[in-house]
Amino acid sequence: MNEKEILLQSVKDFLTLKMLKYALLPFIMSLIIMYIIFFVIAGIGVEQLGTLNIESSQTTIQNGIPHTETLQAELEGSSIIKFLMSYTLTSWLATFLIYAVGGFLTIYLSIFVAIIIIGFLTPFVLKELQKRDYMDIEMIGYSNIFSSIFLALKWGAIMIFLFFLFIPLYFIPLLNIIALNMPLYYFFHKMLTFDISSNICTKEEAKQIAFFNKNNLRIKTLLLYLISLVPFAIFFGAIFFVIYLGHTYFLEVRKIRAS
């Protein structure tokens, strides 16, 4: 198959009743989780604005002697919110910052959550693909629950490290877009390719495919990641991503075992 045929076959497989059922589960679970996370993040932002300390001082001179008076006040509860919301400009800015930051983090967290959820469904999706198109290929696999958890934690730690490492780049226009997305793309690429290869290949086959097809795989996972940045796309597209890359791995394994 060429890339066009793989893509068309992937769409065809995705639109089958069974695959759509698989797609519904991560959609519902991710939506619930992200709904909660969004309002928790937004709520934290509002709470941080809930208390504001105000301090001012004034110095006067009486009979040649300076006197300093200090005024301290604290706005608590909803007072600061009411103050901000009483002006059109501050109201817009406060609302924008709270929900823009919350929405930004929600999109990124949605990708992270969807990757974790889809990991549990990947074996079932790949077995269905095998039954439909690859009965001649045995799904051997090479991972277990402990190695999977270890690698997920390892790649997650590297992702967090990269987020901090790239902080100086966040203030450079255009470059900050790449810097913000690179850590999560790293985690996305690692997890997605591992989930699929560890269910189909032997460890040696996975290494061989990763070595000879690294650019092709990176291009595919990068395109899938960019699609994931579209709001809600990851919820519906996670199963399709597995199907699309699953076809790629099945075809490569067929070539290796036929040689």
RODRENVEX-525748 format. One line per 5 residues: number of its first residue (from 0); for each residue x negated, z negated, y of C-alpha. Coordinates in pm, whole numbers. Last residue first. Example, Ala and Ser with C-alpha at 12.3 -4.5 7.8 and 13.67 -1.06 7.14 Angstrom:
<recs>
1	-1367/-714/-106 ~ -1230/-780/-450 .
</recs>
This chain:
<recs>
258	-1240/-375/-1129 ~ -873/-434/-1207 ~ -900/-806/-1141 ~ -1041/-756/-793 ~ -793/-484/-694 .
253	-494/-686/-816 ~ -624/-989/-628 ~ -635/-781/-309 ~ -277/-662/-360 ~ -150/-1015/-428 .
248	-336/-1147/-122 ~ -189/-893/119 ~ 160/-927/-27 ~ 140/-1304/24 ~ 25/-1250/382 .
243	354/-1079/463 ~ 569/-1308/247 ~ 411/-1624/389 ~ 456/-1501/747 ~ 818/-1406/667 .
238	883/-1761/551 ~ 755/-1899/883 ~ 945/-1645/1091 ~ 1276/-1817/1151 ~ 1147/-2149/1281 .
233	826/-1992/1413 ~ 1029/-1759/1635 ~ 1216/-2050/1797 ~ 1037/-2003/2132 ~ 787/-1714/2120 .
228	448/-1872/2054 ~ 492/-1807/1683 ~ 471/-1432/1745 ~ 123/-1488/1888 ~ 35/-1682/1572 .
223	154/-1398/1349 ~ -60/-1154/1544 ~ -359/-1386/1513 ~ -292/-1434/1140 ~ -295/-1058/1087 .
218	-605/-995/1296 ~ -786/-1282/1128 ~ -695/-1153/782 ~ -824/-804/859 ~ -1144/-943/1008 .
213	-1208/-1171/709 ~ -1131/-907/445 ~ -1460/-886/255 ~ -1552/-1255/288 ~ -1204/-1412/270 .
208	-1114/-1196/-30 ~ -1432/-1294/-213 ~ -1388/-1662/-132 ~ -1028/-1654/-256 ~ -1136/-1473/-573 .
203	-1399/-1742/-637 ~ -1147/-2021/-591 ~ -903/-1854/-830 ~ -621/-1678/-660 ~ -245/-1706/-616 .
198	-146/-2057/-509 ~ -470/-2152/-334 ~ -473/-1815/-156 ~ -133/-1865/4 ~ -161/-2222/126 .
193	-526/-2168/225 ~ -448/-1859/436 ~ -172/-2042/622 ~ -360/-2367/669 ~ -683/-2215/797 .
188	-519/-1962/1029 ~ -276/-2212/1186 ~ -547/-2477/1229 ~ -776/-2230/1409 ~ -479/-2098/1606 .
183	-410/-2453/1721 ~ -765/-2496/1848 ~ -777/-2148/2013 ~ -450/-2174/2203 ~ -549/-2394/2495 .
178	-890/-2232/2534 ~ -743/-1881/2527 ~ -491/-1963/2801 ~ -758/-2156/2993 ~ -969/-1840/3015 .
173	-690/-1680/3215 ~ -749/-1917/3508 ~ -1035/-2169/3465 ~ -919/-2532/3473 ~ -857/-2555/3097 .
168	-1214/-2446/3030 ~ -1361/-2791/3103 ~ -1121/-2940/2840 ~ -1246/-2706/2563 ~ -1427/-2976/2365 .
163	-1125/-3207/2378 ~ -890/-2953/2217 ~ -1172/-2848/1983 ~ -1203/-3205/1850 ~ -827/-3217/1790 .
158	-846/-2892/1588 ~ -1147/-3019/1395 ~ -952/-3334/1302 ~ -654/-3124/1189 ~ -885/-2903/983 .
153	-1023/-3209/802 ~ -681/-3373/764 ~ -535/-3054/616 ~ -844/-3014/394 ~ -810/-3368/257 .
148	-435/-3335/204 ~ -480/-3009/11 ~ -770/-3149/-192 ~ -555/-3446/-294 ~ -244/-3243/-376 .
143	-430/-2998/-597 ~ -598/-2662/-541 ~ -719/-2367/-750 ~ -436/-2122/-811 ~ -376/-1910/-1118 .
138	-81/-1688/-1028 ~ -100/-1419/-1294 ~ -70/-1065/-1167 ~ 112/-802/-1375 ~ 452/-936/-1270 .
133	363/-846/-913 ~ 662/-693/-735 ~ 984/-891/-775 ~ 881/-1177/-1001 ~ 555/-1224/-811 .
128	736/-1225/-479 ~ 967/-1501/-606 ~ 665/-1698/-725 ~ 512/-1656/-378 ~ 820/-1797/-204 .
123	841/-2094/-442 ~ 471/-2179/-404 ~ 493/-2149/-19 ~ 785/-2390/22 ~ 585/-2715/54 .
118	330/-2556/287 ~ 615/-2426/501 ~ 684/-2778/622 ~ 326/-2841/739 ~ 301/-2505/915 .
113	642/-2559/1077 ~ 533/-2896/1217 ~ 218/-2752/1379 ~ 402/-2451/1520 ~ 679/-2674/1655 .
108	417/-2906/1804 ~ 285/-2624/2018 ~ 631/-2521/2137 ~ 728/-2886/2199 ~ 412/-2954/2398 .
103	498/-2679/2642 ~ 865/-2785/2657 ~ 775/-3145/2736 ~ 522/-3037/2997 ~ 777/-2803/3151 .
98	1054/-3065/3114 ~ 881/-3341/3305 ~ 699/-3119/3552 ~ 1004/-2909/3638 ~ 1236/-3206/3683 .
93	992/-3385/3911 ~ 917/-3070/4111 ~ 1283/-2979/4156 ~ 1381/-3328/4267 ~ 1078/-3351/4495 .
88	1184/-3031/4669 ~ 1555/-3110/4693 ~ 1512/-3466/4814 ~ 1725/-3753/4684 ~ 1600/-3681/4332 .
83	1263/-3834/4407 ~ 1412/-4154/4547 ~ 1670/-4176/4270 ~ 1393/-4140/4014 ~ 1187/-4404/4192 .
78	1481/-4644/4190 ~ 1577/-4573/3826 ~ 1411/-4880/3683 ~ 1162/-5031/3919 ~ 1025/-4965/4265 .
73	766/-5226/4348 ~ 672/-5346/4694 ~ 365/-5492/4851 ~ 313/-5530/5224 ~ -19/-5654/5360 .
68	-63/-5789/5710 ~ -407/-5793/5867 ~ -478/-5993/6182 ~ -771/-5911/6410 ~ -862/-6174/6676 .
63	-909/-6061/7034 ~ -606/-6249/7154 ~ -396/-6071/6895 ~ -533/-5763/6726 ~ -319/-5588/6465 .
58	-405/-5460/6118 ~ -143/-5304/5890 ~ -149/-5285/5512 ~ 47/-5089/5255 ~ 111/-5127/4883 .
53	366/-4945/4668 ~ 387/-4995/4293 ~ 598/-4745/4102 ~ 801/-4809/3789 ~ 1039/-4562/3624 .
48	815/-4262/3675 ~ 635/-4337/3353 ~ 977/-4378/3192 ~ 1077/-4027/3300 ~ 770/-3879/3134 .
43	824/-4088/2822 ~ 1181/-3961/2804 ~ 1062/-3600/2826 ~ 826/-3662/2536 ~ 1096/-3840/2333 .
38	1345/-3569/2427 ~ 1122/-3293/2295 ~ 1014/-3486/1985 ~ 1373/-3543/1872 ~ 1472/-3179/1915 .
33	1144/-3079/1750 ~ 1222/-3278/1437 ~ 1579/-3151/1412 ~ 1477/-2789/1473 ~ 1190/-2812/1227 .
28	1416/-2940/949 ~ 1690/-2683/1012 ~ 1454/-2386/1044 ~ 1234/-2505/759 ~ 1540/-2499/531 .
23	1701/-2176/653 ~ 1399/-1960/569 ~ 1426/-2049/199 ~ 1789/-1941/203 ~ 1687/-1620/376 .
18	1434/-1564/99 ~ 1703/-1600/-167 ~ 1950/-1370/6 ~ 1702/-1086/54 ~ 1608/-1004/414 .
13	1255/-1137/376 ~ 1182/-902/87 ~ 1279/-597/292 ~ 1079/-719/592 ~ 776/-774/370 .
8	817/-431/212 ~ 823/-272/557 ~ 510/-463/663 ~ 322/-384/343 ~ 419/-15/372 .
3	293/0/731 ~ -29/-177/635 ~ -110/66/355 ~ 0/0/0 .
</recs>
